[in-house]
Amino acid sequence: MSIVESDSKSNEAREPEPVKTPDSAVGRRIEFLRSVRYVFEHPEWFKGLLLLAVFMLIPVLSQPMLFGYVYEVVEHRHRKLPGPYPLFDIRRFAAYVTRGIWCYLLVNLMATLLIPVFQFTLQGGMFASMAIIQSNRDVGPLIVGIAAPLVLTGLFVFLLAVSIVLEPLFLRAGLTQDFALTFNFRWAVDFVRRMWLETLLINLFCWLASAVLTLVGCALFCVGALVAAALMSLASGHLTWQLYELYLARGGEPIPLKTP
């Protein structure tokens, strides 16, 4: 059965969702700092962050658990349910893992495809640099000094491009909770066409904010780094929600949600 056929048949058993008008909190642009302030709107935000940080230490299961929890927050905002956001609940650990397993599989699939590319580029560049320096000790270091930053910049740009392409797939995996419905490439292309700039800015913001908060957290006996990671996970969930609502406001096709 083709992916398109599987997508259409799965939609029949799913909750029909009309195109919604954007939430009042979503304007014509992404509100980056609003996503960080959103974390502190819950009266028990510190308890939630601390629990989430502790469970992020669990080997293997921590990543699907984190994906599942973050997309539960995204769906909570999208459905306009009461309350700021669902607090991390230990009793729902298995539900988080079950929901996030598709995003986790997607990460591993992409890693399997991309790791050889990075290994070839970095190791090949290292051996090429050594060969150039050995062949000409006067000009070789200058050539390597110019080429190395260009190669690293190219890798960074490549990572940004990959993150833009993967964003709609993660969004579908997290909201549909169905691996077959994840690979709707027609929808993904439409999402990238409408939202590539906002996706790029969100990824840059998350990378930079995570780096700054991690450094601050490391200064607090390294424990704060885990809390900072938990905080950025929730903030990224709010940014993902903003991105999806803005996509719908621009005429995008809604993602079929699993019936609660």
Secondary structure as GFF3:
##gff-version 3
##sequence-region A 1 260
A	DSSP	alpha_helix	3	12	.	.	.	ID=ss1
A	DSSP	alpha_helix	32	39	.	.	.	ID=ss2
A	DSSP	alpha_helix	45	55	.	.	.	ID=ss3
A	DSSP	alpha_helix	62	78	.	.	.	ID=ss4
A	DSSP	three_ten_helix	90	92	.	.	.	ID=ss5
A	DSSP	alpha_helix	93	135	.	.	.	ID=ss6
A	DSSP	alpha_helix	140	176	.	.	.	ID=ss7
A	DSSP	alpha_helix	179	182	.	.	.	ID=ss8
A	DSSP	alpha_helix	185	219	.	.	.	ID=ss9
A	DSSP	alpha_helix	223	249	.	.	.	ID=ss10
###
